Amino acid sequence: MAITASMVKELRDSTGAGMMDAKKALTETDGDMEAAVDWLRTKGLAKAAKKSGRTAAEGLVAVKVEDGHGVAVEVNSETDFVGKNAEFQSMVSNIADAALKTDDVEALKAAEINGKTVETTITDAIAKIGENMSLRRMKSIDGETVVSYVHNAAAPGMGKIGVLVAMNGGDEAFGKQVAMHIAAVNPASLSEADLDPAVVEKEKQVQMDIARESGKPEAVIEKMITGRMQKYMSEVTLLNQSFVVNPDLTVGKAAEEAGATITGFVRLEVGEGIEVVKEDFAAEVAKAAKG
């Protein structure tokens, strides 16, 4: 029986198996969908479907740098325990290596590691380790010099927070200091010019509303807002922040003194922005008991 793309998709959607595994299952069972599901289950490849609904907010960020090109990838798991697993760490490291040769997450999922796509590799790991996992994010940066830093490292080049800093001039030691600053302070952008205008306008409106509560005249409020927005920029833009290594200098001024121009940065933190729903098991049981 001819195995069609729609059949493969249907089996993938129902089991969570990788594309090649789904195709092989259908081939082995002559296109019988139910038999193909059973085939995948016997091979341990259908476990991913049962895990896929669970929140994966732990895991690792890995960073790699090669010839002025840096990448950071976030691979999530359900528990912090898995992040300490040597097999998981090896997989994440291999994914980061593959990321050096790809442009985005979708291309990375299709890239091959040891003869399997990254997507299939993760699906196999889900079946083996027994937790939901996902390749969530990938970011890259290029520069004359790219320096990496990992905070709370679980293994070389991977941990809870991964940072990349691109610079012209300066040296690696200064770049590492800037990367550590970024890990600690989490700036929103490099400079005011890179900040999302919508974010700036929203902050300005909030400050206007706060100022108007004081009952002061509009002319006075305008001057107050100018000062408050300058303070805001000094808090959220990297070049205007007080340098953690020397708070008497801004990062921009410190870079100038180091003979460096910071051209960009990447910061990824495990689980950032993922909403984790905490389940109250006792409440669930009580609710079920009441019918």
N, C-alpha and C positions, 0 to 999 in steps of 0.2 A: 504493500500500500504506500502511495506517495505521501510523504510527511510535509505538510504545508507550514508556512510561517505562522498562520493564524492558529494552527494546532499547537505549535511550540509556545506561542504567546499565552494561549489559554492554560497550558500546563504550568508555565512559569508563574502566571498570576495566581493559580490555585495552590501551588506548593512552595513558591519562593525559591525554587531551584534556579541555577544558572542556565543560560541559553543552551550551551553545548550539552549540559547534563539532561535538560529537558528533551532535546532533539535525540540524544542517544536512547533515552528511556522509551520514546515513541518508536524509534527504529527497532529496538529490542522486543517490543510488544506488538509490532505490526500496526501501530496507530491506535491501539485500544487505550483510551484515556484512563479508565479506572485501573487497568493493569499497569499503565505507565506510572500512575501515582504510587501503586504498591511497589513497583520496581525502585522508584526513588526512595521510598521509605526504607526498604531493605538495605539500600546502600547508605542510609543515613543522610541523604541529600534533601529530604523534605522537611527536616526539622526546622529549617529557617523560617518556614511559613508560620509555625506556631510561635516563634520568637519575635517575629517582625512587628507585632503590635506593642512590644514592651519598649519603654523609654531607654535609649542609650545615651547617657549624658556624662559618662566617665570615659576613660581611654587615655590616649596619648597624642601629643603634637610632636611631629618630627621635623627637623630642619636639616637641609643639605645645601652646600655651596660648592659650585664648580665653575672655575674660570669667569668670575664676575657675575654669575647667575645663581640666585638663591631661590629655594622653594621651601614652603612650610605646608604640611598636610595635617589634618586632624582626622583621626580614626577613632570612632567612639565604641564603647562597650557599655554594658549595663552596670558593672561594678568596678570599683577601683582595684579589686583583687586581680582582675584579668590584665590590667595595665602592668602588673608585676610578673606576668607569665612570659617566660622566655620565648615561647613560640609566637605569641602575640607581638612581642617586641620585634622579633625577627621579621614578621610579616609587615609591620609598620615601617621598618627600616627599608625593606625591599620596595614598598609602595612609594616611599620618599625618593628612592633611587630612580624609579620609573617616572616620577613626577618631573625630574630634571629634564626629561625629554618630551614632555607634553605641555599643552597650553592651558588646559582647564580640567575641571573635575570629570566631565563626560569623556574627554579623551583619555584621561587617566584610568577610568573604569575599564576602558577597552584595551588599555596597554597590557602587555603580557609580562608575567613573572613566572619563570620556570615552566614555560609552556602553557600556562593558563592565564586568562584575563584576570585583572585585579578584581573585577566583580565576582568572578567564579571563585577566586582565591578566598575572598571574604565569606562567600556563601559556604564554602567547605569548612572554614574556621568556625562558623556559627554551628554547623552540624557537629563538629568535633568538640568544641569547647562548651557549647550548650547555652550561649548567651547571644542576644541580638547584638549585632555590630553594624557599623555603617561608615563609609568614607563620606564625611560630611563637607569638608572644605579643603580647598587648595589655593594658596596665593603664591605669587612669584615676584621677584624684583631683580633688576639688573643695575650694575654700576661699575665704576672703575675699581672700587673695592666693595665687597659685600661681606659683612661680619655677622656671625650668628651667635645667639645666646639662648640657652635653655634654663628656665627656672624650675626648681624642684625636680631635677633630673632623675628619671627612673633607670636610664641607661644612656650611654653616650649619644648625644644628639637628639634626645627625646625626653619629654617630661610634660608638666601641666601647662606651661606657657612657653611658646617658642617665638623668638624675635629675630628679624633680619634687618640690618641697617645698611643702606647704600650710601657711599660717600665718594667724593673726589678729594684727593689729598688726605692729609692726616695719616695716622697709623692704626694698626689693628687694636692696640691697647685702648686708644681713645674710642674707637668704634665699639669695643666691648663695653666700655663705661656707658656710652649712649644707649646701647641695647639693654643694659641692666636698668637704666633709668626708665626706658619705655616699658619694660616688664613691670616695674613697680608702680609707675604713675599712670600708664595707659592713656596717652594723649589721643584726642579724636582725629587730629590731622597734623601734617607737617607744619603748615602755616595757615594764616587766615585765608589766603588765596585758595587753599585746598579744602576748606571747610564747606560743608553743604550749606548753600544759602538759605534753605528752608529751616535748617537747624538754627542758624544765626538769627533769622527773623522771628522764630518762635521764642528764642531766649530774650530777644529785644522786647517782644510783646509782653512776656512775663514780667520783665523788669519795669516796663511802663505801667502795668497794672499795679504792681507793688508800690511804685512811686506815687501813683495817683491816690492810693489809699491814705497817703500822708496829707492830702489836701493842699499841697503846694501848687503855685501857679505853673502853667504849662512851660513857660520859659525856663523856670528853675528845674522842672522835671527833665527837660531836654539835656541840660548840662549834667544832671545826675546820671542820666542814661549813658551819656558819652563815657563817663568815668567807670560806670558799672560794666559796660561792654568791653572796655579796655582790660579791666580785671578779669572778665570772663575769658578773653582771648589769651591772657597770660596763664590761665588755668588749663585750657583745653588744647592749645597748639604747641607742639613740641618745641619749636625754636624760641617761643616766648616763655616757656616754663622755667622755673628756678631749677638749676641743675642739681640733682641729688648729691653728686660728688662734691660740689662747691656751690651752696645756695646763694652765694654772693653774686654769682653769674647766671645769666640765662643760658640755656643750651646753645642758642645761636651764638652768643658771645664766646662761650667756651670753645665752640667749633672754630670760630675765627682765630682765637688764640692758639689753637692746635693746628692751624693751617689746613683745616678741613671744611668742605662744603657738604652738608648732609642733603642728599637728593631725594631720599624716600625711606620708608620703613614699612615693615609688616609685623603685625602682632596677632598671634592666635592663642586663645586660651581654651582649654578643654571645657566643653559644655556651655560656653558663653552663649547666652540668649535662649538656651533650651529650657522650656518650662517643665519641671519635674513635678508630677502630681503625686503627693504623698498619700498612700492608701491607709485608711484607718480600718484594720482588719476586724476589730471588735465591733465597730459600727456596721461593717458589712454583714457580719454574722447576725447582729441584732435586727437589722433591716430584713434579712432573709427569713428570720424566725417569725417576724410579724406578718410575713406573706405580702 
